[in-house]
């Protein structure tokens, strides 16, 4: 089996991300790999043409980024505790594009991503970030779905 040296975990902080983090950590420990945890902030809607009281668009973007950084830090502390080889990254853009870009840029050997398993109209409207990553990634991708109770 190929050795994984860098595992990229894409997280949106959902239940599926928490479950995917467990798999990513187990694999990282098994292979003594670096774990790169990425959160992508969807490009916010540009509200500059509308009246938004008390906050500028630039300030809103900054607050979103600050909040995401805090959430990422909390997520990593809770999920990976004492594992020393964890790096974090924030990106802004289209999630699947940023995941693929980061995987290439950081030479990831494996991408681990949770999937919500949407079907029907939800899948048609929202698409699937995980599916787009699987179709376009140049490295293996592990998708993790929350088990139904």
LUMROVO-87064 format. One record per residue (C-alpha): residue number from 1; residue in three letters; z, x, y. Coordinates in pm, 1 decimal, decimal comma, padded with zeros to 6 digits. Each point is the difference from the previous one (the first is absolute). Layout:
BEGIN
SITE     k     r          w          u          v
SITE   NUM   ALA          Z          X          Y
...
END
This chain:
BEGIN
SITE     k     r          w          u          v
SITE     1   UNK    00000,0    00000,0    00000,0
SITE     2   UNK   -00078,5    00116,4    00351,2
SITE     3   UNK    00299,5    00116,1    00201,7
SITE     4   UNK    00072,1   -00185,5    00319,4
SITE     5   UNK    00116,0    00223,5    00284,5
SITE     6   UNK   -00027,6   -00249,7    00286,5
SITE     7   UNK    00059,9   -00371,9   -00047,2
SITE     8   UNK   -00075,6   -00230,5    00291,0
SITE     9   UNK    00200,4   -00322,1    00007,4
SITE    10   UNK   -00136,9   -00261,4    00238,9
SITE    11   UNK    00268,1   -00243,2    00115,1
SITE    12   UNK    00010,8   -00319,6    00202,6
SITE    13   UNK    00375,8   -00034,2   -00070,8
SITE    14   UNK   -00054,7   -00307,4   -00220,7
SITE    15   UNK    00158,8   -00063,2   -00340,4
SITE    16   UNK   -00312,7    00141,4   -00162,4
SITE    17   UNK    00041,1    00317,9    00203,4
SITE    18   UNK    00358,1    00036,7   -00120,9
SITE    19   UNK   -00112,2   -00035,1   -00359,5
SITE    20   UNK   -00292,7    00240,0    00055,0
SITE    21   UNK    00248,7    00249,5    00148,1
SITE    22   UNK    00193,1    00003,2   -00327,9
SITE    23   UNK   -00314,6    00096,7   -00190,1
SITE    24   UNK   -00098,4    00258,4    00260,6
SITE    25   UNK    00344,0    00160,8   -00012,6
SITE    26   UNK    00005,5    00011,4   -00381,4
SITE    27   UNK   -00342,0    00166,3   -00000,9
SITE    28   UNK    00093,5    00241,4    00279,1
SITE    29   UNK    00312,0    00105,7   -00191,2
SITE    30   UNK   -00191,9    00036,7   -00326,8
SITE    31   UNK   -00264,6    00221,4    00157,0
SITE    32   UNK    00226,3    00162,1    00261,1
SITE    33   UNK   -00251,2   -00129,0    00252,9
SITE    34   UNK    00013,8   -00046,6    00373,0
SITE    35   UNK    00027,7   -00367,1    00094,2
SITE    36   UNK   -00184,4   -00102,5    00314,5
SITE    37   UNK    00109,2   -00344,2    00123,0
SITE    38   UNK   -00245,8   -00167,4    00235,8
SITE    39   UNK    00036,5   -00314,9    00206,4
SITE    40   UNK   -00302,2   -00128,7    00187,2
SITE    41   UNK    00050,4   -00208,1    00311,0
SITE    42   UNK   -00280,2   -00252,4    00018,5
SITE    43   UNK   -00187,6    00043,3    00324,2
SITE    44   UNK    00174,7   -00245,1    00230,7
SITE    45   UNK   -00197,2   -00268,6    00172,9
SITE    46   UNK   -00091,0    00117,2    00349,1
SITE    47   UNK    00188,0   -00233,3    00234,2
SITE    48   UNK   -00096,5    00174,3    00323,6
SITE    49   UNK   -00214,1   -00292,5    00115,7
SITE    50   UNK    00284,5   -00248,9   -00045,6
SITE    51   UNK    00322,5   -00052,3    00185,3
SITE    52   UNK    00283,1    00145,3   -00206,0
SITE    53   UNK    00319,7   -00006,3    00204,2
SITE    54   UNK    00239,1    00295,4    00028,4
SITE    55   UNK   -00187,2    00250,8   -00214,6
SITE    56   UNK   -00317,4    00199,7    00034,0
SITE    57   UNK   -00242,6    00042,8   -00288,1
SITE    58   UNK    00078,5    00372,1   -00010,7
SITE    59   UNK    00373,4   -00074,1   -00015,1
SITE    60   UNK   -00057,7   -00252,3   -00279,1
SITE    61   UNK   -00193,3    00259,6   -00202,1
SITE    62   UNK    00277,2    00254,1    00053,5
SITE    63   UNK    00269,1   -00246,7   -00110,5
SITE    64   UNK   -00198,1   -00092,9   -00311,5
SITE    65   UNK   -00037,0    00368,0   -00089,0
SITE    66   UNK    00370,2    00071,0    00062,0
SITE    67   UNK    00102,5   -00296,9   -00215,0
SITE    68   UNK   -00237,9    00102,2   -00278,6
SITE    69   UNK    00136,8    00356,4    00004,7
SITE    70   UNK    00355,5   -00135,1   -00035,1
SITE    71   UNK   -00102,7   -00229,0   -00285,4
SITE    72   UNK   -00177,4    00288,6   -00173,9
SITE    73   UNK    00307,5    00221,4    00029,7
SITE    74   UNK    00225,2   -00276,4   -00140,0
SITE    75   UNK   -00246,8   -00074,4   -00281,4
SITE    76   UNK   -00009,6    00367,4   -00102,3
SITE    77   UNK    00376,9    00041,9    00016,8
SITE    78   UNK    00052,5   -00306,9   -00218,8
SITE    79   UNK   -00280,0    00074,4   -00245,8
SITE    80   UNK    00005,3    00377,9   -00036,1
SITE    81   UNK    00353,7    00100,9    00098,4
SITE    82   UNK    00046,3    00352,0   -00128,4
SITE    83   UNK   -00361,1    00083,8   -00093,5
SITE    84   UNK   -00076,7    00294,9    00224,2
SITE    85   UNK   -00379,7    00008,6   -00008,2
SITE    86   UNK   -00068,7   -00307,9    00212,4
SITE    87   UNK   -00219,0   -00003,1    00310,6
SITE    88   UNK   -00071,7   -00300,7    00216,8
SITE    89   UNK   -00302,9   -00093,8    00204,3
SITE    90   UNK   -00085,8   -00284,0    00236,2
SITE    91   UNK   -00354,9   -00097,1    00086,9
SITE    92   UNK   -00154,4   -00275,2    00206,3
SITE    93   UNK   -00322,4   -00166,4   -00106,7
SITE    94   UNK   -00153,5   -00190,5   -00287,3
SITE    95   UNK    00242,5    00051,2   -00290,8
SITE    96   UNK   -00243,4    00082,6   -00279,8
SITE    97   UNK   -00197,9    00237,5    00222,6
SITE    98   UNK    00312,7    00184,5    00112,0
SITE    99   UNK    00131,8    00025,7   -00357,6
SITE   100   UNK   -00329,0    00152,3   -00114,9
SITE   101   UNK   -00014,4    00233,3    00300,6
SITE   102   UNK    00355,2    00122,5   -00057,3
SITE   103   UNK   -00061,0    00049,0   -00374,1
SITE   104   UNK   -00301,2    00219,8    00078,1
SITE   105   UNK    00168,0    00182,4    00287,5
SITE   106   UNK    00311,8    00083,4   -00202,7
SITE   107   UNK   -00184,1    00060,5   -00332,0
SITE   108   UNK    00187,3   -00273,3   -00187,5
SITE   109   UNK   -00041,9    00010,5   -00377,7
SITE   110   UNK    00116,9   -00361,1   -00038,8
SITE   111   UNK    00043,5   -00304,4    00222,8
SITE   112   UNK    00271,0   -00252,2   -00090,0
SITE   113   UNK   -00022,0   -00338,7    00169,5
SITE   114   UNK    00155,2   -00340,0   -00051,2
SITE   115   UNK   -00219,2   -00304,9   -00032,0
SITE   116   UNK    00088,8   -00358,7    00076,9
SITE   117   UNK   -00245,0   -00134,2   -00256,3
SITE   118   UNK   -00150,8   -00256,2    00234,4
SITE   119   UNK   -00269,9   -00220,8   -00144,5
SITE   120   UNK   -00229,4   -00274,5    00117,1
SITE   121   UNK   -00005,7   -00085,7    00368,8
SITE   122   UNK    00278,4    00246,1    00090,7
SITE   123   UNK   -00199,8    00282,1   -00158,3
SITE   124   UNK   -00315,5   -00114,2    00175,0
SITE   125   UNK    00167,7   -00016,8    00342,3
SITE   126   UNK    00233,9    00299,6   -00018,0
SITE   127   UNK   -00188,2    00217,5   -00246,5
SITE   128   UNK    00190,4    00262,9   -00184,0
SITE   129   UNK    00090,6    00336,8    00142,4
SITE   130   UNK    00082,1    00122,3   -00350,5
SITE   131   UNK   -00337,7   -00115,4   -00132,7
SITE   132   UNK   -00185,6    00177,1    00280,7
SITE   133   UNK    00197,9    00319,1   -00063,4
SITE   134   UNK   -00074,1   -00016,5   -00374,4
SITE   135   UNK   -00372,6   -00047,6    00063,8
SITE   136   UNK   -00033,5    00287,3    00246,0
SITE   137   UNK    00262,5    00264,2   -00082,8
SITE   138   UNK   -00113,1    00337,8   -00125,5
SITE   139   UNK    00322,7    00043,1   -00200,1
SITE   140   UNK    00173,5   -00226,7   -00253,4
SITE   141   UNK    00182,3   -00306,1    00136,4
SITE   142   UNK    00297,0   -00171,5   -00160,6
SITE   143   UNK    00052,9   -00359,9    00109,3
SITE   144   UNK    00338,5   -00163,8   -00052,7
SITE   145   UNK    00058,2   -00372,7    00003,5
SITE   146   UNK    00342,6   -00163,8    00016,3
SITE   147   UNK    00086,9   -00154,6   -00332,6
SITE   148   UNK    00041,5   -00375,7    00020,1
SITE   149   UNK    00345,9   -00126,4   -00098,3
END
